[in-house]
Amino acid sequence: MQKTSYLRNIVDSCSTVFEGMAVTFSYLLRRPVTVQYPDRMPMRVQDTLPFRYRGILEVDLEICTGCLACERACPIDCIIIDVTKDKQTKGMVMTRFDIDMAKCMYCGLCSEPCPTGAIHHTPEFEGADYSLESLVRKFVKAPVLAYKPKKDGETDPTIAPILERGMRYIGEFAASGAGED
């Protein structure tokens, strides 16, 4: 009884080794397949990304209301916004809008509550850098007056296309996520 199980183990071991070697030798005779990344691809990598791909975050300060909804929605506090009220114009002034891309986990929770679609993900995916300090994206260079939505729609020809793109981003983001769960 012990001899038969011992011999069976030897036969199984040999057959397993030969099966593995057959797979290895079959790859030895094939031509190698090397994908040239990314500059020698037949099409841009951004064109191959799926819809709703969440790349690096971008902020359109022209339509940012300074409501701090994105900062509150961020689960790991990688968004820092400083807003003060200007007593002369009675408007909100943003003095700081920073996103630490080293902390960001690309969850998309910050772009959902934005009323104008000012914060959104781009198809850009190559965000590697040599230092952590350079991964902090500072969007406010000088104090910026926050956008105040108009009740009858935007009439400024420079702001209207940006706001339309932001609202389209919100619509596409919300519409494609409605059937999931």
C-alpha positions as CSV (number, residue, x, y, z in Angstrom):
1,M,0.0,0.0,0.0
2,Q,2.8,2.4,0.9
3,K,4.8,1.4,-2.2
4,T,1.9,2.2,-4.6
5,S,1.3,5.7,-3.0
6,Y,5.0,6.3,-3.1
7,L,5.3,5.4,-6.8
8,R,2.1,7.4,-7.6
9,N,3.7,10.5,-6.0
10,I,6.8,10.1,-8.1
11,V,4.8,9.7,-11.3
12,D,2.6,12.7,-10.4
13,S,5.7,14.8,-9.7
14,C,7.3,13.9,-13.0
15,S,4.2,14.6,-15.0
16,T,3.7,17.9,-13.3
17,V,7.3,19.0,-14.0
18,F,6.9,17.9,-17.6
19,E,3.7,19.9,-18.0
20,G,5.3,23.0,-16.6
21,M,8.3,22.6,-18.8
22,A,6.1,22.2,-21.8
23,V,4.4,25.5,-21.1
24,T,7.8,27.1,-20.6
25,F,9.2,25.7,-23.9
26,S,6.2,26.9,-25.8
27,Y,6.9,30.5,-24.7
28,L,10.5,30.0,-25.6
29,L,9.6,29.4,-29.3
30,R,7.1,32.4,-29.6
31,R,8.0,35.9,-30.7
32,P,8.3,38.3,-27.7
33,V,5.4,40.8,-27.3
34,T,6.6,44.1,-26.0
35,V,4.3,47.0,-25.6
36,Q,6.1,50.3,-26.1
37,Y,4.7,52.6,-23.4
38,P,3.5,55.3,-23.7
39,D,5.2,57.3,-26.5
40,R,5.2,54.5,-29.1
41,M,1.6,53.4,-28.7
42,P,-0.6,53.7,-31.9
43,M,-3.1,55.9,-30.0
44,R,-2.9,58.2,-27.0
45,V,-3.2,56.4,-23.7
46,Q,-5.9,59.0,-22.6
47,D,-8.1,57.8,-25.5
48,T,-8.0,54.2,-24.2
49,L,-9.2,55.1,-20.7
50,P,-12.7,54.1,-19.7
51,F,-15.5,56.6,-19.2
52,R,-15.5,58.1,-15.6
53,Y,-11.7,57.4,-15.3
54,R,-10.6,59.3,-12.2
55,G,-7.2,60.8,-12.9
56,I,-5.5,63.8,-11.4
57,L,-7.8,66.5,-9.9
58,E,-8.2,69.8,-11.6
59,V,-10.0,73.0,-10.3
60,D,-11.6,75.7,-12.4
61,L,-11.3,78.7,-10.0
62,E,-13.4,80.8,-12.4
63,I,-16.5,78.8,-11.3
64,C,-15.5,77.8,-7.8
65,T,-18.0,79.1,-5.3
66,G,-15.8,78.6,-2.2
67,C,-18.5,76.6,-0.5
68,L,-16.0,74.1,1.0
69,A,-18.2,71.1,0.0
70,C,-15.3,69.3,-1.6
71,E,-13.1,69.9,1.5
72,R,-15.7,68.5,3.8
73,A,-16.4,65.5,1.5
74,C,-12.8,64.4,1.3
75,P,-12.3,61.5,3.6
76,I,-8.6,61.9,4.1
77,D,-8.4,65.7,4.2
78,C,-6.1,66.2,1.1
79,I,-8.0,69.4,0.1
80,I,-7.3,72.6,2.0
81,I,-9.3,75.7,1.2
82,D,-9.1,79.1,3.0
83,V,-11.9,81.5,2.4
84,T,-12.5,84.9,3.9
85,K,-15.4,87.3,3.5
86,D,-14.4,90.6,1.9
87,K,-16.2,93.4,3.7
88,Q,-16.1,95.9,0.8
89,T,-17.5,93.7,-1.9
90,K,-19.4,91.4,0.5
91,G,-18.1,88.4,-1.5
92,M,-16.0,85.4,-0.6
93,V,-12.3,85.6,-1.3
94,M,-10.2,82.4,-1.7
95,T,-6.7,82.8,-0.4
96,R,-5.8,79.1,-0.6
97,F,-6.9,76.1,-2.6
98,D,-4.4,73.2,-2.3
99,I,-4.8,69.6,-3.1
100,D,-2.2,67.1,-1.9
101,M,-2.0,64.5,-4.7
102,A,0.3,62.3,-2.6
103,K,-2.6,61.8,-0.1
104,C,-5.4,61.7,-2.7
105,M,-6.9,58.2,-3.2
106,Y,-8.9,59.3,-6.3
107,C,-12.2,58.3,-4.9
108,G,-14.2,61.1,-6.6
109,L,-16.1,62.0,-3.4
110,C,-14.9,65.6,-3.7
111,S,-16.4,66.2,-7.2
112,E,-19.9,64.9,-6.3
113,P,-21.1,67.7,-4.0
114,C,-19.6,70.6,-6.0
115,P,-22.6,72.7,-7.2
116,T,-20.8,74.0,-10.3
117,G,-18.5,71.2,-11.2
118,A,-15.4,73.3,-10.5
119,I,-13.4,70.3,-9.1
120,H,-13.2,67.4,-11.5
121,H,-11.0,64.5,-12.5
122,T,-8.9,64.7,-15.7
123,P,-7.7,61.9,-17.9
124,E,-4.2,62.8,-16.8
125,F,-2.6,59.8,-15.0
126,E,1.1,60.4,-14.8
127,G,1.6,62.3,-11.6
128,A,4.9,60.8,-10.5
129,D,7.5,63.2,-9.1
130,Y,10.7,63.2,-7.2
131,S,9.5,64.9,-4.0
132,L,6.3,64.9,-1.9
133,E,6.3,68.7,-1.7
134,S,5.9,69.0,-5.5
135,L,2.8,66.8,-5.4
136,V,0.9,69.5,-3.5
137,R,-1.0,71.4,-6.3
138,K,-1.6,75.0,-5.4
139,F,-4.4,76.5,-7.5
140,V,-4.6,80.0,-5.9
141,K,-1.5,82.1,-6.7
142,A,-3.1,85.4,-5.6
143,P,-6.4,86.0,-3.7
144,V,-9.3,85.1,-6.0
145,L,-12.9,86.3,-5.7
146,A,-15.2,83.2,-5.5
147,Y,-17.8,82.7,-8.2
148,K,-21.4,83.7,-7.3
149,P,-24.0,82.0,-9.4
150,K,-26.5,84.2,-11.1
151,K,-30.2,83.5,-10.7
152,D,-31.0,84.0,-14.4
153,G,-28.0,82.1,-15.8
154,E,-24.5,83.0,-16.7
155,T,-24.1,85.8,-19.3
156,D,-20.4,86.3,-19.2
157,P,-19.0,84.8,-22.5
158,T,-15.7,83.7,-20.8
159,I,-17.4,82.1,-17.8
160,A,-20.4,80.5,-19.6
161,P,-18.4,77.7,-21.4
162,I,-16.5,76.8,-18.3
163,L,-19.7,76.6,-16.2
164,E,-21.4,74.6,-19.0
165,R,-18.5,72.1,-19.0
166,G,-18.7,71.8,-15.2
167,M,-22.4,71.2,-15.2
168,R,-22.0,68.7,-18.0
169,Y,-19.4,66.9,-15.8
170,I,-21.9,66.8,-12.9
171,G,-24.6,65.5,-15.1
172,E,-22.5,62.7,-16.6
173,F,-21.0,61.8,-13.3
174,A,-24.5,61.5,-11.6
175,A,-26.2,59.9,-14.6
176,S,-23.7,57.1,-15.0
177,G,-23.7,56.3,-11.3
178,A,-27.5,56.0,-10.9
179,G,-27.8,52.4,-11.9
180,E,-24.8,51.1,-9.9
181,D,-24.7,49.5,-6.4
